[in-house]
């Protein structure tokens, strides 16, 4: 997932950035609503984590209102130190999708992010299938029938993203953003190599060829995923 973190507490912001990056997500972490809006304009995020108490005159609730007013539809998870039901209702009413009350366990946060991302992708269960190809979204593993599909971390992330956006053309630039946080690391030639390797593994180990190249546009996972 490509995740936007908006948290003014430096230590927590750093901790979330490191933990989420370590498990394979692409993370942008900022401290203010102004920075968050700039990042939203410049990037395609899958999900945002927003603290309610932000400095600079625009709190997290107002930031959420502005994002929704500008048609940003990615799921939003609120971080809040306010635990009353009225505060939770207010947060959800602004356009947020879920909330976590501070202090929290990272595992709970991760689980809620996964649920929100699956829901946004139209996936209810943590298993995604296309024919005999199966992804376990929790364990980050792929299978052909009952046999593990041997993929590198980058190959798995590429496959998961294409399957989550099945029957849609995904641009190379969007794939590069998902795989590489730093812009200087992004190279369309690397994406072509990864797609080529992934195709060969899917053909030899699963007997399928689900990834098509749409010339001048990107890649299409043509099989329906459930």
N, C-alpha and C positions, 0 to 999 in steps of 0.2 A: 504494500500500500504506500501511497504518497501522502504523508501526514503533515498537517500544519499544526504546530503547537503555539498557543498564545498564553504565556504565563510570565508574570513580572517577577516572581521569586526566582532569583538566579540559580540557586542550588537545585531547586525542583525542576526548573527548565532544563538545566544541564543533565540531571539524572534521567529525565524522560527521553531526552534526545539520545543519550548514550544507550539506554536500555532498548528503545525501539529500533535504533540503528543496528544494534548488535543482533537482533533477531530478523534482520533483513529488510526493514522498511526504509524508505527514503523520507527524511525528516527535515523540515524547516522549522526553526524555533525562534520566536520573536517575543518582545516584552510588551508591546503596545498595540492598541487597535489600529493606529495609523500604519504601523509596519505590517500588520496582518492584512489590511486591505491592499497594500502594495503587493504583497506576496500573492494574494488571491488573483489579482489582475495578471501577474506574470506567470503563474503556474496553474496546472490542472491537478487539483488535489482530490484524493479519494475520500478524505475525512479530515475534520478539524477537532482539536482539543482546545477548549477556550475556558480560561479562568474568569470568573465573574468580576473579581475585584482588580481592575486594571487601572494604571495611572494615566494621566494626560487628559482627563476630562471626558473620555469615552470609556465607559465600563464594558464588561463582557456582554451584558444584555443588549446594550445599544449596538455593539459590534455585530451581534447576531441579527438584530433587526436590519442593519445596513446590508449585511451579506444577503439576507433573504430578499430585501427590496431590490437588490441588484441581480437577482435571479441565480445566485449561487446555491445549488441544490445539494451539494455534498452533505453527508451526515455530520452533525455537530454533537460532540460530547462535552458537556459542561463539567468543569471542576469547580467545586464550591465548598467553602467552609461553613456555609449556612445550611443547617440540616432540617429546618422546619418544612412541613408539607406545603406551606404557602410559598416559600422560596422556590421549591421544586416546581410547583405549578406555574409560577411566574416564568421560570427559566424555560420550561417546555412550551409555554404559550408564546414566547418570542420567536420560536422556530427551531429550538434545539430538539434533538432526538432522544437524548438520554443524559444522565448525570451521574457523577461519582462524588461522594462527600469526602472531603479531607478530614483526617488522614486516611489513606487508602492503601491497599496492597496492590502492587504492580500487576499481579496475576489477574485480579478482578478487572483492572483497567484494560488489560490485553484482551480478556474474554469479551468484554463489552464492545471493544473496537471490532473484534472479529464478527460479532453478531450484527453490528450496524453495517459493516461492509458487506456481509452476506445478504442482508435484507435489501441494501441498496442495489445489489447486483441481481435481485430476484431469486436468491438462493436461500432456502429455509434451513436445510440440513447442512452440516459441515462436510458433506461428501458431494463432489461434483463429478458427473459421469458423461461420457460421450461414447456410445457403443461399449466396447470392452475396456476403454480407457477410464481410469478412476483416479480422482485426486482426493486425498484426505487433507482438507484445508487446515485442520488443527495441527496435525503432525507434519505438514508440509512434505508429503510423500506422494509419489505417483505409482500407479499399478496398471499392468495389463492383465486383466482378469485377476488372478490371485498372485501373480508374479510381480515383484518390485521392478519398476522402471528405473534404470540407473541414470540419474541426471545430476549435473552439477547444480550448485545453488542458483546460478544465473539462469541456467536452462529451465529449472523448475519455476522460477519467478516469471520468466517469459511465458511459459506454458500456462501458468495459472492466470496471468493477465489476459492472454488471448482467449482462454476458455471462459473467463468471467464476462468477456465482451464478445461472446460467440455470435457469429453471423453479422458482425459489424467490422467495417474496415478500420484498422488501427494504424495510425501514421507512425513512421519510424521515429519521428521526434518524440512522440508520446511514449513510445517504448523506451527510448533512451532516458527520458525523464524518470521513468519508473525504475530503471535498473541502476542509474548512476546519479548520485546526489550532486557531484561537482560537474559543472558545465564543461570544464576542460577535459574531463574523462570521456565525454560523449563522442562517439564515432559511429557513423552509420555503417561503416564497413564491419565493425564488431557485431552490430545487430544482424547483418547479413550472415556472418559466420555462425553466430548462435542459432539463427533460424535454420541454417543448413544442417548443423549438427543435430538439432532437435528433430527435424524432418527425418533424418536417417535413422535415429533411434526409434521414432514412432513407427517407421516402416518396418525395420528389422525386428523389433521386439513386440510390436502390437499389430503389425500388418495393416496399418492405416496411413493415409496421407491427407490429414485434415486441414493443413495450412496452405493457403493459396497466396501467391503474390499478386497484388493488384497494382499494375504498373503505374508508377508516378504517384501512388497514394499510400500504399503500405501493405499490411498483411491481413488476411481474413481467415479465422477459424470457422470453416464452413459447416461443421457438424453441429446440430442442436445439442446443448448441454443441459442437464437436469440436476 
